[in-house]
Amino acid sequence: MKKASLVIGMLVALFFISCEGPQGPPGFDGFDGRDGIDGQDGINILGQVIDIEGTFSIGNDYSIFYEFPQTIEVFETDVILVYLLWDVTEDGNGDPVDIWRLLPQTRILDQGLLQYNYDYTFFDVSIFLESDFDLSTLPPADTDNQVFRIAVLPAEATQSGKLDVTNINSVMGVLGINEKDIQKVKMN
């Protein structure tokens, strides 16, 4: 009995809540307020994407060091992502398509495990090789003329949690950057 009266009471309440009467007359327009003083325009913080090409050797301790130039402003809260050009394939028209992989990347070789890794500050990025074997035994295909794509993402771009950082095209889309906009740097 209690349940039946509770259900009936809820239905009656729902009925009264959902009822509407005729629409009333429109209200008065408000008075225009005073215009405020124009402030300074804000800055539009955009991310950057840079391609660097370098060679790992015993001379550079199997690391490639890239210092951000003055033209690229990186804040402590920004996120730096580094991608390795893993391979190049072709699309249906025979045009080349780059295959990028987010670092760190581990390869299983005959000699053991090889990892391409990186660390960064808001001044620079260091990309380096780590292994459980002597790196001097690596073939040139694993060390010479390696291409990396460095993406500088403002903290705001990463806060939504919906950005797929493993997909360089997704990252570039969020930053509004096209292939032609990417600065290319060849390291010595």
VEXLUM-377526 format. One record per residue (C-alpha): residue number from 1; residue in three letters; x, y, z. Coordinates in steps of 0.001 Angstrom, whole numbers, always signed. Layout:
VEXLUM-377526
NUM Ala X Y Z;
...
end
This chain:
VEXLUM-377526
1 Met +0 +0 +0;
2 Lys +2824 +2372 +892;
3 Lys +4543 +1668 -2411;
4 Ala +1342 +2286 -4392;
5 Ser +725 +5665 -2719;
6 Leu +4397 +6601 -3231;
7 Val +4162 +5808 -6950;
8 Ile +875 +7721 -7293;
9 Gly +2368 +10696 -5424;
10 Met +5388 +10724 -7755;
11 Leu +3153 +10621 -10830;
12 Val +1014 +13521 -9525;
13 Ala +4164 +15555 -8755;
14 Leu +5543 +14820 -12223;
15 Phe +2218 +15898 -13771;
16 Phe +2258 +19272 -11998;
17 Ile +5927 +19891 -12751;
18 Ser +5459 +19255 -16467;
19 Cys +2404 +21514 -16863;
20 Glu +2801 +24905 -18532;
21 Gly +456 +27825 -18738;
22 Pro +168 +30484 -21417;
23 Gln +3312 +32431 -22155;
24 Gly +3481 +35824 -20475;
25 Pro +4276 +39136 -22156;
26 Pro +7907 +39826 -23035;
27 Gly +9954 +41724 -20456;
28 Phe +11447 +45190 -20805;
29 Asp +14712 +45665 -22642;
30 Gly +17520 +46497 -20281;
31 Phe +19510 +49718 -20420;
32 Asp +22734 +49629 -22379;
33 Gly +25736 +49523 -20102;
34 Arg +28857 +51595 -20514;
35 Asp +31542 +50163 -22729;
36 Gly +34604 +49080 -20820;
37 Ile +38101 +50170 -21572;
38 Asp +39695 +48045 -24245;
39 Gly +42344 +45779 -22805;
40 Gln +45404 +44339 -24432;
41 Asp +44845 +41575 -26905;
42 Gly +45753 +38190 -25524;
43 Ile +48344 +36018 -27155;
44 Asn +47406 +32894 -29022;
45 Ile +49693 +30175 -27753;
46 Leu +50316 +27731 -30540;
47 Gly +52249 +24524 -30453;
48 Gln +55212 +23835 -32670;
49 Val +56379 +20824 -34650;
50 Ile +60000 +20410 -35748;
51 Asp +61655 +17603 -37693;
52 Ile +65269 +16889 -36848;
53 Glu +67606 +14461 -38573;
54 Gly +70734 +13182 -36909;
55 Thr +73112 +10272 -36496;
56 Phe +73847 +8367 -33310;
57 Ser +77532 +7622 -32822;
58 Ile +80100 +6916 -30154;
59 Gly +81243 +10540 -30620;
60 Asn +77899 +11931 -29409;
61 Asp +77441 +9134 -26847;
62 Tyr +74582 +7781 -28985;
63 Ser +72426 +10828 -28322;
64 Ile +71083 +13710 -30366;
65 Phe +70733 +16993 -28509;
66 Tyr +68375 +19681 -29824;
67 Glu +68180 +23082 -28155;
68 Phe +65013 +25077 -28847;
69 Pro +65818 +28286 -30757;
70 Gln +64624 +31698 -29565;
71 Thr +61826 +31557 -32150;
72 Ile +60178 +28670 -30289;
73 Glu +58795 +29535 -26875;
74 Val +58414 +26517 -24607;
75 Phe +56887 +26830 -21147;
76 Glu +57543 +24542 -18191;
77 Thr +53940 +23331 -18360;
78 Asp +54143 +22398 -22059;
79 Val +54318 +18769 -23090;
80 Ile +57044 +17625 -25481;
81 Leu +56414 +14527 -27578;
82 Val +59008 +12918 -29843;
83 Tyr +58204 +10585 -32733;
84 Leu +60575 +8409 -34742;
85 Leu +60136 +8068 -38502;
86 Trp +59724 +4297 -38431;
87 Asp +59033 +3565 -42070;
88 Val +57660 +5019 -45304;
89 Thr +54900 +3344 -47296;
90 Glu +52750 +4387 -50264;
91 Asp +49130 +5395 -50491;
92 Gly +46739 +4289 -53263;
93 Asn +48180 +6917 -55633;
94 Gly +51773 +5812 -55081;
95 Asp +52587 +8882 -52957;
96 Pro +54860 +8328 -49940;
97 Val +53249 +8141 -46495;
98 Asp +55398 +8476 -43362;
99 Ile +54865 +6069 -40479;
100 Trp +55662 +7719 -37138;
101 Arg +55990 +6050 -33744;
102 Leu +55871 +7810 -30386;
103 Leu +58994 +7366 -28270;
104 Pro +60071 +5376 -26386;
105 Gln +60298 +2539 -28921;
106 Thr +61942 -783 -28179;
107 Arg +63383 -3105 -30799;
108 Ile +64344 -6713 -30259;
109 Leu +67569 -7382 -32144;
110 Asp +69934 -10358 -32368;
111 Gln +72296 -8500 -30002;
112 Gly +69555 -7781 -27423;
113 Leu +67098 -4973 -26663;
114 Leu +67505 -1516 -28202;
115 Gln +65399 +1428 -27079;
116 Tyr +65009 +4847 -28683;
117 Asn +64136 +7198 -25826;
118 Tyr +64148 +10894 -24933;
119 Asp +63984 +13417 -22146;
120 Tyr +63347 +17133 -22236;
121 Thr +63302 +20448 -20447;
122 Phe +61684 +23625 -21667;
123 Phe +65106 +24509 -23149;
124 Asp +65981 +21343 -25058;
125 Val +65316 +17743 -26044;
126 Ser +67785 +14877 -25789;
127 Ile +67079 +11764 -27860;
128 Phe +69227 +8773 -27001;
129 Leu +69732 +5057 -27469;
130 Glu +69655 +2589 -24584;
131 Ser +70540 -1069 -24855;
132 Asp +71700 -4141 -22988;
133 Phe +74551 -4651 -25493;
134 Asp +77414 -2664 -27039;
135 Leu +75847 +46 -29216;
136 Ser +78880 +92 -31530;
137 Thr +77629 -3219 -32970;
138 Leu +74499 -1531 -34407;
139 Pro +74192 -1362 -38191;
140 Pro +73961 +2095 -39818;
141 Ala +70236 +1564 -40504;
142 Asp +69605 +1894 -36753;
143 Thr +71916 +4864 -36147;
144 Asp +72496 +6966 -39271;
145 Asn +70248 +9747 -40550;
146 Gln +67418 +9045 -38120;
147 Val +64473 +11445 -38432;
148 Phe +62521 +12568 -35368;
149 Arg +59474 +14785 -35117;
150 Ile +59311 +16927 -31985;
151 Ala +55878 +18285 -31042;
152 Val +55555 +21052 -28448;
153 Leu +52026 +20970 -27050;
154 Pro +50712 +23758 -24841;
155 Ala +49334 +22418 -21566;
156 Glu +45826 +23495 -22613;
157 Ala +45920 +21122 -25596;
158 Thr +46494 +18090 -23395;
159 Gln +44022 +18829 -20596;
160 Ser +40912 +17432 -22278;
161 Gly +42257 +13888 -22145;
162 Lys +40786 +13202 -25581;
163 Leu +43982 +13768 -27554;
164 Asp +45521 +10592 -28995;
165 Val +49214 +11398 -28534;
166 Thr +50258 +8157 -30237;
167 Asn +48901 +9537 -33516;
168 Ile +51064 +12362 -34882;
169 Asn +48292 +13368 -37308;
170 Ser +45895 +13834 -34391;
171 Val +48456 +15958 -32539;
172 Met +49143 +18090 -35606;
173 Gly +45398 +18491 -36165;
174 Val +44919 +19854 -32640;
175 Leu +47829 +22248 -33176;
176 Gly +46539 +23285 -36622;
177 Ile +49850 +22403 -38285;
178 Asn +50266 +21003 -41811;
179 Glu +53257 +19143 -43253;
180 Lys +54367 +22246 -45132;
181 Asp +54509 +24217 -41840;
182 Ile +57067 +21901 -40220;
183 Gln +60560 +23287 -39791;
184 Lys +63259 +20778 -40802;
185 Val +66642 +20745 -39054;
186 Lys +69629 +18589 -39924;
187 Met +71877 +17955 -36924;
188 Asn +75656 +17533 -37303;
end
